[in-house]
């Protein structure tokens, strides 16, 4: 008999996940209509129509869980697989980057997220491991030209990056120059996808109105990006559960969402996940997974 409430909760989550997957597979097998399912989202005059093959399309788009009114269940019960272990400080040294990679290998994080100058070192240190190298483009302001962002992406991919987190042109979005915003995203997406790399589009939610957040999310989706991401962590605010929920409503279940900026504790991460996040960007990844391990093992959290 399992007496620890945290263990019970974890078991319920895993069982619920398996039930959701089984139901989804059954729906896919018994579907009698067209093989594709289409949805359309609009904000003002901007509309995005997306077609996907039920659950198969959801998985292929990079989402690691299927959202529901109860918040959804991660495919892998370990939160480590959802964390981009991050070090983006301008004074980060090669020794600190090496430590970041050591921790990423040890805890099996999804990726390390570093500035472009460190990509080659990370690729060497993580060779043979499942941990990807993520880097940032147009960071942190997003105010460089499309051509510069594409060139920066090309260089990072050549150095070994497997994931690209790009910052949109925030000023262009606020000026309603959606063509320029889309041009930026499309350029980076095309370059990245040609190399098999994922793209996360940083919209810097703390600088946007709710309507602008929705429009930015839809532009990222229309461009074929794999994730939309809240923040750089270098602006006036970071991720909030409210923004994650808003972004999830905007893009639907078939796109990844990354919560980044101010996610410092296990509780913070859980709030983001249950609001709709499928990836967490955090410099406190080790602390987060250690707390999870203590909870699953039934140990008391440190004071």
C-alpha positions in Angstrom: 0.0 0.0 0.0 1.3 3.4 -0.9 1.0 5.8 2.0 2.9 8.8 0.8 0.5 11.3 -0.8 3.1 12.6 -3.2 3.7 9.0 -4.5 -0.1 8.5 -4.8 -0.3 11.7 -6.8 2.5 10.6 -9.1 0.9 7.2 -9.7 -2.4 8.9 -10.5 -0.7 11.2 -12.9 1.0 8.2 -14.7 -2.2 6.2 -14.9 -4.1 9.2 -16.1 -1.5 9.8 -18.8 -1.8 6.2 -20.0 -5.6 6.4 -20.1 -5.4 9.7 -22.1 -3.0 8.1 -24.6 -5.1 4.9 -24.9 -8.3 7.0 -25.6 -6.5 9.2 -28.1 -5.2 6.1 -30.0 -8.6 4.5 -30.0 -10.1 7.7 -31.4 -7.4 7.8 -34.1 -8.1 4.1 -35.1 -11.9 4.5 -35.2 -12.0 7.9 -36.9 -14.3 7.7 -39.9 -13.9 11.2 -41.3 -10.9 12.8 -43.0 -7.5 11.9 -41.8 -6.7 15.6 -41.0 -8.3 17.8 -38.4 -8.2 21.5 -38.9 -8.7 24.4 -36.5 -8.6 28.2 -37.1 -7.7 30.8 -34.5 -8.2 34.6 -35.0 -7.1 37.7 -33.2 -8.6 40.7 -34.8 -7.9 40.5 -38.5 -5.2 37.9 -38.1 -6.2 34.3 -38.6 -4.2 31.1 -38.6 -5.6 27.8 -39.9 -3.7 24.7 -38.8 -4.4 21.1 -39.9 -2.9 18.1 -38.0 -3.4 14.4 -37.9 -4.9 14.1 -34.5 -2.5 12.8 -31.8 0.3 12.0 -34.3 0.5 15.7 -35.4 0.5 16.8 -31.7 3.5 14.7 -31.0 5.4 15.7 -34.1 4.9 19.4 -33.5 7.1 19.1 -30.4 4.4 19.1 -27.6 5.4 16.7 -24.8 1.9 16.5 -23.3 -1.7 16.8 -24.4 -3.5 19.6 -22.7 -6.9 19.1 -21.0 -9.1 21.0 -18.6 -7.2 19.4 -15.8 -3.8 20.6 -17.0 -2.4 17.5 -18.8 0.2 14.9 -18.0 3.9 14.9 -19.1 4.9 12.1 -21.4 7.9 11.4 -19.2 7.0 11.7 -15.4 10.5 13.2 -14.8 10.6 16.9 -14.9 14.2 16.9 -15.9 13.2 15.9 -19.5 11.3 19.2 -19.7 14.1 21.5 -18.5 16.5 23.6 -20.6 19.4 23.9 -18.1 20.3 27.6 -18.7 23.3 29.8 -18.3 23.1 33.0 -20.3 25.0 35.5 -18.1 27.4 37.6 -20.1 30.2 36.8 -17.7 29.9 33.0 -17.9 33.2 31.4 -18.2 34.2 28.1 -20.0 34.6 26.4 -16.7 31.0 27.4 -15.7 29.7 26.2 -19.1 31.6 22.9 -18.5 29.9 22.5 -15.1 26.5 23.2 -16.7 27.1 20.4 -19.2 28.2 18.0 -16.5 25.0 18.7 -14.6 22.9 18.3 -17.8 24.5 14.9 -18.4 24.0 13.8 -14.8 20.4 14.8 -14.5 19.5 14.2 -18.2 18.0 17.6 -18.9 16.4 18.2 -22.3 19.1 20.7 -23.2 21.6 23.2 -22.1 20.8 26.7 -23.2 23.8 29.0 -23.7 24.9 32.0 -25.7 26.2 31.3 -29.2 29.8 31.7 -28.3 29.6 28.6 -26.1 27.7 26.3 -28.5 30.8 24.6 -29.9 32.2 23.8 -26.5 28.8 22.4 -25.3 28.5 20.2 -28.4 31.9 18.7 -27.7 31.2 18.1 -24.0 27.7 16.6 -24.7 28.7 14.4 -27.6 27.2 11.0 -27.1 24.6 12.1 -24.6 20.9 12.7 -25.3 21.2 16.3 -24.0 20.8 18.8 -26.8 22.6 22.2 -27.2 20.2 25.1 -27.3 21.3 28.6 -28.1 19.7 32.1 -28.3 19.4 34.3 -31.4 18.8 38.0 -31.5 19.2 37.9 -27.8 18.1 39.6 -25.6 16.5 42.5 -27.5 15.3 40.9 -30.7 16.3 44.2 -32.5 18.8 42.9 -35.0 17.8 42.4 -38.7 16.4 39.3 -40.2 19.6 38.7 -42.1 21.7 38.9 -39.0 19.4 36.5 -37.1 19.5 34.0 -40.0 23.3 34.2 -40.2 23.6 33.8 -36.4 21.3 30.8 -36.6 23.4 29.2 -39.5 26.6 29.7 -37.5 25.1 28.2 -34.3 23.8 25.2 -36.3 27.2 24.6 -37.8 28.7 24.7 -34.3 26.4 22.0 -33.1 23.2 23.6 -31.8 20.1 21.4 -32.0 17.6 23.9 -30.7 17.2 27.6 -31.4 15.5 30.1 -29.1 15.0 33.4 -31.1 13.7 36.7 -29.9 11.0 38.4 -32.1 11.3 42.0 -33.2 9.3 43.3 -30.3 9.1 46.9 -31.5 7.8 45.8 -34.9 5.1 43.7 -33.2 3.9 46.7 -31.1 3.9 48.8 -34.2 1.7 46.2 -35.9 4.3 45.5 -38.5 3.4 41.8 -38.5 5.1 41.2 -41.9 8.5 42.0 -40.4 7.9 39.9 -37.3 6.8 37.0 -39.5 9.8 37.5 -41.8 12.2 37.2 -38.8 10.6 34.0 -37.6 10.2 32.4 -41.0 13.9 33.0 -41.8 15.1 31.4 -38.6 12.6 28.5 -38.9 13.6 27.6 -42.4 17.3 27.7 -41.6 16.8 25.6 -38.5 14.4 23.0 -39.8 16.7 22.4 -42.8 19.2 21.1 -40.2 16.6 19.3 -38.2 16.7 21.8 -35.3 13.7 22.9 -33.3 12.8 26.6 -33.0 11.4 28.3 -29.9 10.1 31.9 -30.5 10.6 34.3 -27.5 7.9 36.9 -27.5 8.9 38.7 -24.2 5.5 38.7 -22.6 6.3 41.3 -20.0 6.4 44.0 -22.7 3.2 43.0 -24.4 -0.5 43.4 -23.9 -2.7 40.2 -23.8 -3.8 40.8 -27.4 -0.1 41.3 -28.5 0.8 38.0 -26.8 -1.9 36.2 -28.7 -0.9 37.7 -32.0 2.8 36.9 -31.4 1.9 33.3 -30.5 -0.2 33.0 -33.7 2.6 34.4 -35.9 5.0 31.9 -34.4 2.6 29.1 -35.1 1.9 30.3 -38.6 5.6 30.3 -39.3 5.9 26.7 -38.3 7.9 27.2 -35.1 8.0 24.3 -32.7 7.5 26.3 -29.5 6.5 29.8 -28.4 8.4 31.0 -25.3 7.5 33.6 -22.7 10.7 35.5 -21.9 14.4 36.1 -22.2 14.8 36.5 -18.5 16.6 39.8 -19.1 13.5 42.1 -19.4 11.1 43.6 -16.8 9.4 40.3 -16.0 9.4 36.5 -16.6 7.0 33.7 -17.0 3.6 33.6 -15.3 1.0 30.9 -15.2 -1.5 33.3 -16.6 0.6 34.0 -19.7 1.2 30.3 -20.2 -2.5 29.7 -20.1 -3.2 32.5 -22.5 -0.5 31.3 -25.0 -1.9 27.7 -24.8 -5.4 29.0 -25.6 -3.9 30.9 -28.6 -1.9 28.1 -30.2 -4.0 25.1 -29.1 -2.6 21.7 -28.0 -0.4 20.9 -31.0 2.5 23.4 -30.3 5.1 23.5 -27.6 5.2 26.3 -25.0 8.3 27.2 -23.0 8.1 29.0 -19.7 11.3 30.9 -19.0 12.3 33.7 -16.6 11.9 33.5 -12.9 11.2 29.8 -12.7 13.3 29.1 -9.6 11.6 26.3 -7.7 9.9 23.0 -8.2 6.6 24.6 -7.3 7.2 27.3 -9.9 7.8 24.7 -12.5 4.7 22.7 -11.6 2.5 25.8 -11.9 3.9 26.4 -15.4 3.4 22.8 -16.5 -0.2 22.7 -15.3 -0.9 26.0 -17.0 0.2 24.5 -20.3 4.0 24.6 -20.5 5.8 21.7 -22.2 9.3 23.0 -21.6 10.9 24.9 -18.7 13.9 27.3 -19.0 15.7 27.6 -15.7 19.1 28.1 -14.2 17.9 26.4 -11.1 17.3 23.0 -12.9 19.4 21.0 -10.4 17.5 22.3 -7.4 14.2 21.6 -9.2 15.0 18.0 -10.0 16.5 17.4 -6.5 13.3 18.5 -4.9 11.3 16.3 -7.2 13.5 13.4 -6.3 12.9 14.0 -2.6 9.2 14.2 -3.0 9.0 11.0 -5.0 11.3 9.3 -2.5 9.0 10.4 0.3 11.8 12.4 1.9 11.2 15.6 3.8 12.2 18.8 1.9 15.2 20.7 3.2 14.4 23.7 5.4 
